[in-house]
């Protein structure tokens, strides 16, 4: 799946997008956030407070318990973004 990062999430992760291949145990947005948090310092900073990050799955806002199975694109962004 393709991951897109916006605003300060992008700044902390250090990239705007990347292709992800999470393990099969990662089944929800919350699982994905926890997995990303463990990928390194920038990810740990970006996903340190999961409630401060919103997600969209295939361009539809999603909660942390939403399934990522079959998703082609996940986007992470702060609750409010600017132009």
N, C-alpha and C positions, 0 to 999 in steps of 0.2 A: 504494500500500500504506500501511497505517497503521503508524506507528512508536510504540512505547510505551517510555518511559524510567523506570527505577526507581532508588531510593536515590540515591547520589552521582552517578550518570550523569544523572538528572533534574536534580539541583541544578546541575551544571556546564552542561548544555545549556540550562537555564532554562525547561523546559516538561515536562509529563508525557506529552504525545503530540502527534503531528502527522501530516499526510498527506505522503507522499514520492512523488516522481516522478523516480527516478534515471535517468540516461541508459542507453541500451541496452547500453553497454559494461559496466555493473555487473551481473554475473551471479551472484556468490556473496556470502555473508555477509562474507568478507574484503574483497571489492571495495566493498561497501556501507559498511563501517567506514572504509575509506580515503577514499571519497567524502565521507562525513559529516565526517571529520577536517578536510577542506578547506573546510567551510562557514562557518567563523568561529571566533572565540576560544573560546567555550564548548564547541563541538564538538571543537576541537583538544585542549582540556584533558580532556574526557570520553574521547576515543578515542586519547589519546597513547600508551597502552600497551595495544594490542589484546588481549594475553593476560590482562589484568585485567578484561575485559568478557566476559560470556557472552551468548549470543543464543538466542532461541527463535523458531521459524518456525511460525506458526499453532499456537502453544502446545506445540510439541515442541522440546526442546533440540536445538541444531544446532551443528556445528563450522564453522570459518571457510571450509572448502571446500564447504559445502552450497549448493546452487543456491537462488536466491531467485525464479527464474522462476515466475510464477503464484501467488506467496505473497500472502496478503491482509493478514497482520499479522506484524510483526517486533518482538520485545521485547528490550531491552538492559538488563542488570542486572549487578551485581558477583557474584563467585562465591558469596558468602554474603550473604543479606539478612535483615533482622530484621522483626518485626511492626510 
